[in-house]
Amino acid sequence: MTGWHAPDDLVTRYADGSLPETDAWSLEKHLESCGPCAARVSHAARAGAAGVMLAEVRDAVLNAVREPAPTTARAPTTARAPAPATAQISASASAPAVPRGARAVRGRLGRIVWAAGPALRGAWAGAVVLVAVGAVALAYGGGWAGARPLLLAVAPVVPVAGVALSYGRHADPLHEIVTATPSGGLRLLLMRTAAVLAVSLPLLTVAGLLLPPSGSRLPAAPAAATWLLPGLALTLASLVLYGYVGCRTATAVVGGGWLLALAAPVLTATGPGLTARLTQQLSLYFTGASPQGGWAAAAALCALLLAARRSAYDRLETM
């Protein structure tokens, strides 16, 4: 039983087949735990155009049950070899059984991986590994001193790209079904975002720690962990914007805005080389209490906006 009951117009439209699929899936989920609504839907279906057909099917089933089963003569039983199905059952009985706890853990892990979203099951996770390994290879194998600034410049938008590939009809073939379930709104969106952050944040931070210093010819690059708050703030900002314009547009605006805000001063400034200008710009955005405090305040503000507009994420079929 639940505290909410389906209105009469919703029940009528469901019974006559005019209710949209996503609303019908949501109503069917509600009927699993609400007996009064299930009875009302059953009554509406019997009273509608399909009622005659349902009555005919019911009578046919009852007549088939009431008719006595035909009797057949039994052949004398003789000893014979076990049937293939019996042999398979015997073989499976003799095989070592998988412990129930192991099956439960395996099933739980499978559900977690599936709920984590298409990004972790697709090419995005491999791309994150490629970015981290590529930066380390450029620094040590190629001797390029700009590997750390480049990694820090790209790292904040990596989780944003993961969010873009984790939720929405363009990424998830079961998006319409998922959004119709009770957990298909902000809860699932945050779950998949947490999975994206759990992969990208430690991997890129460890890669930044492994990179060598910039060298004496370049200014000192920000520390490897200074991008974490900016990355979190940009990810939450994309989720907030997601509730207004959709997933792809939100992530494109946030990610593109970050890259533009970083690249425009670097490309228009004069002075030292491109890598040195990029390092200076990153230090301006990342290093110090004021920038990090601003990113923390932005992340907290985005979190409050998400909590205030959580009901807006219950209907994201068109995003």
C-alpha positions in Angstrom: 0.0 0.0 0.0 1.1 3.6 -0.7 -0.2 7.0 0.2 -0.8 7.9 -3.5 -3.5 6.6 -5.7 -3.9 6.9 -9.4 -6.5 9.4 -10.6 -9.5 8.2 -12.5 -8.4 9.8 -15.9 -5.1 8.0 -15.6 -6.8 4.6 -14.9 -9.2 5.2 -17.9 -6.5 6.1 -20.3 -4.5 3.0 -19.2 -7.5 0.8 -19.7 -8.2 2.0 -23.2 -4.6 2.0 -24.3 -4.2 5.8 -24.8 -1.7 6.3 -21.9 2.0 6.9 -23.0 4.3 4.0 -22.5 6.4 5.7 -19.8 3.3 6.7 -17.8 1.9 3.1 -18.2 5.2 1.6 -16.9 5.1 3.9 -13.9 1.5 3.0 -13.2 2.2 -0.7 -13.5 5.0 -0.3 -11.0 2.6 1.4 -8.6 0.0 -1.4 -9.1 2.5 -3.9 -7.7 2.1 -2.5 -4.2 -1.4 -0.9 -4.3 -4.3 -3.2 -4.2 -7.1 -0.6 -4.5 -5.6 0.9 -7.6 -5.1 -2.6 -9.1 -8.8 -3.4 -8.5 -9.8 -0.1 -10.1 -7.7 -0.8 -13.2 -9.1 -4.3 -13.4 -12.6 -3.0 -13.2 -11.9 -0.4 -15.9 -10.4 -3.0 -18.2 -13.4 -5.3 -17.8 -15.9 -2.4 -18.4 -14.0 -1.2 -21.5 -13.8 -2.5 -25.1 -11.5 -5.3 -24.1 -14.0 -6.6 -21.5 -15.8 -8.9 -23.9 -12.5 -10.4 -25.1 -11.3 -10.9 -21.5 -14.6 -12.6 -20.6 -14.3 -15.0 -23.6 -10.7 -15.8 -22.6 -11.8 -16.4 -19.0 -14.6 -18.8 -20.1 -12.3 -20.7 -22.4 -9.8 -21.2 -19.6 -12.5 -22.4 -17.2 -13.9 -24.8 -19.7 -10.5 -26.2 -20.4 -9.9 -26.7 -16.7 -13.3 -28.4 -16.1 -13.0 -30.9 -18.9 -11.6 -34.2 -17.7 -8.2 -35.1 -19.0 -8.1 -37.9 -21.6 -6.9 -41.2 -20.3 -4.3 -43.2 -22.2 -3.2 -46.8 -21.7 0.0 -47.2 -19.9 2.7 -49.3 -21.4 4.4 -51.8 -19.1 7.4 -50.2 -17.4 10.7 -51.7 -18.2 14.2 -50.9 -17.1 15.7 -48.4 -19.5 18.6 -45.9 -19.7 18.0 -42.6 -18.0 16.7 -39.8 -20.2 19.1 -37.1 -21.2 17.4 -34.6 -18.8 17.7 -37.1 -16.0 21.4 -37.7 -16.8 22.0 -34.0 -16.8 20.3 -33.6 -13.4 22.4 -36.4 -12.0 25.6 -34.9 -13.4 24.7 -31.5 -12.0 23.9 -33.0 -8.6 27.3 -34.7 -8.5 29.2 -31.5 -9.5 30.4 -29.2 -6.7 27.7 -26.7 -5.9 28.5 -23.0 -5.9 28.0 -21.5 -2.4 24.9 -19.4 -2.0 26.9 -16.5 -0.7 29.2 -16.5 -3.7 26.2 -16.5 -6.0 24.7 -13.6 -4.1 27.9 -11.6 -4.2 28.2 -12.3 -8.0 24.7 -11.2 -8.6 25.1 -8.1 -6.5 28.3 -7.1 -8.3 26.5 -7.6 -11.6 23.6 -5.4 -10.6 26.1 -2.7 -9.4 28.0 -2.7 -12.6 24.8 -2.5 -14.6 23.4 0.3 -12.5 26.7 2.2 -12.7 25.8 3.2 -16.2 26.9 2.8 -19.8 30.0 4.9 -19.3 31.7 2.3 -17.2 30.6 -0.5 -19.6 31.7 1.4 -22.7 34.8 3.1 -24.1 34.8 6.0 -21.6 36.6 4.0 -18.8 39.2 2.9 -21.4 39.7 6.5 -22.5 40.3 7.6 -18.9 43.0 4.9 -18.6 44.5 6.0 -21.9 44.6 9.7 -20.8 46.4 8.8 -17.6 48.8 6.3 -19.2 49.4 8.6 -22.1 50.4 11.5 -19.9 52.9 9.4 -18.0 54.3 8.0 -21.2 54.7 11.5 -22.7 56.5 12.6 -19.5 58.9 9.7 -19.1 59.1 8.2 -22.6 58.9 11.4 -24.6 60.6 13.7 -22.1 57.8 16.3 -22.5 57.7 18.8 -19.6 54.2 19.9 -20.4 52.5 16.6 -19.6 51.4 17.7 -16.1 49.8 21.0 -17.1 48.0 19.2 -20.0 46.7 16.5 -17.7 45.5 19.1 -15.2 43.8 21.1 -17.9 41.8 18.1 -19.2 41.1 16.3 -15.9 38.2 18.5 -14.8 36.2 17.8 -17.9 36.8 14.0 -17.9 34.0 13.3 -15.2 31.7 15.7 -17.1 32.2 13.6 -20.3 31.5 10.4 -18.2 28.2 11.9 -17.0 27.2 12.7 -20.6 27.8 9.0 -21.5 26.0 7.6 -18.4 22.5 8.9 -18.6 20.0 9.7 -21.4 18.3 8.1 -24.3 21.4 8.6 -26.5 23.6 6.5 -24.1 21.3 4.0 -22.5 19.0 1.8 -24.6 16.8 1.2 -21.5 16.5 4.9 -20.7 12.7 5.0 -21.1 12.2 2.0 -18.9 14.6 3.3 -16.3 13.0 6.7 -16.1 9.6 5.1 -15.4 10.8 3.3 -12.3 10.7 4.8 -8.8 14.5 5.0 -8.7 15.0 6.3 -12.2 15.3 10.0 -11.3 17.9 11.9 -9.4 18.8 8.8 -7.4 20.0 6.9 -10.5 21.7 10.0 -11.9 23.7 10.5 -8.7 24.6 6.8 -8.6 26.0 6.9 -12.0 27.8 10.1 -11.4 29.4 8.7 -8.3 30.6 5.7 -10.3 32.1 8.0 -12.9 33.9 10.0 -10.1 35.1 6.9 -8.4 36.9 5.9 -11.5 38.2 9.2 -12.8 39.3 11.0 -9.6 41.7 8.5 -8.2 43.1 7.4 -11.5 43.9 10.9 -12.8 45.2 12.0 -9.4 47.6 9.1 -9.2 48.8 9.8 -12.7 49.4 13.4 -11.7 51.4 12.3 -8.7 53.6 10.1 -11.0 54.4 12.9 -13.4 57.8 14.6 -12.9 58.0 18.4 -12.1 57.8 20.8 -14.9 61.5 21.6 -14.8 63.6 24.8 -14.3 62.6 26.4 -17.5 58.8 26.3 -16.7 56.9 27.7 -13.8 55.9 25.2 -11.2 52.6 23.4 -12.1 49.8 23.1 -9.5 49.8 20.0 -7.3 48.3 16.8 -8.6 45.2 17.0 -6.4 44.3 20.7 -6.9 41.9 19.7 -9.8 39.6 17.6 -7.6 37.4 20.5 -6.3 37.2 22.1 -9.8 36.3 18.7 -11.3 33.6 18.1 -8.7 32.2 21.6 -9.1 32.0 21.3 -12.9 30.4 17.8 -12.6 27.7 19.1 -10.2 27.2 22.2 -12.4 26.5 19.9 -15.4 23.9 18.0 -13.3 22.2 21.2 -12.3 22.1 22.4 -15.9 20.9 18.9 -17.0 17.6 19.5 -15.3 16.9 22.5 -17.6 18.4 21.7 -21.1 19.2 18.0 -21.2 22.3 15.9 -20.7 24.3 16.5 -23.9 23.7 20.2 -24.0 24.5 20.6 -20.3 27.8 18.7 -20.4 28.8 20.4 -23.7 28.1 23.9 -22.2 30.0 23.1 -18.9 32.9 21.3 -20.5 33.2 23.7 -23.4 33.0 26.6 -21.0 35.9 25.3 -19.0 38.1 24.7 -22.0 37.3 28.1 -23.4 38.0 29.9 -20.1 41.3 28.1 -19.9 42.4 28.3 -23.6 41.3 31.9 -24.4 43.7 33.6 -22.0 46.5 31.2 -23.0 46.1 31.8 -26.7 45.7 35.5 -26.5 48.5 36.3 -24.0 52.0 37.1 -25.1 55.3 36.3 -23.4 56.7 32.8 -22.6 55.8 29.6 -24.5 52.4 28.0 -24.7 53.2 25.5 -22.0 54.4 28.1 -19.6 51.3 30.2 -20.2 49.0 27.2 -19.6 50.8 26.5 -16.4 50.4 30.0 -15.2 46.7 30.0 -16.0 46.2 26.7 -14.2 48.0 28.1 -11.2 45.6 31.1 -11.3 42.6 28.8 -11.3 43.9 26.0 -8.9 46.6 27.2 -6.6 45.8 29.1 -3.3 43.0 29.3 -0.8 40.9 31.7 -2.7 40.5 29.6 -5.9 39.9 26.4 -4.0 37.5 28.1 -1.7 35.6 29.4 -4.7 35.4 26.0 -6.2 34.2 24.5 -2.9 31.5 27.2 -2.6 30.4 26.5 -6.2 30.2 22.8 -5.5 28.1 23.4 -2.4 25.8 25.8 -4.2 25.3 23.2 -7.0 24.5 20.5 -4.5 21.9 22.7 -2.8 20.3 23.5 -6.2 20.2 19.7 -7.0 18.4 19.1 -3.7 16.0 21.9 -4.2 15.1 20.8 -7.7 15.2 17.0 -7.1 11.6 16.5 -8.3 12.6 18.0 -11.7 14.7 14.8 -12.4 11.8 12.4 -12.1 10.7 13.1 -15.7 13.7 13.1 -18.0 12.3 11.0 -20.9 13.1 13.7 -23.4 16.7 14.4 -22.2 
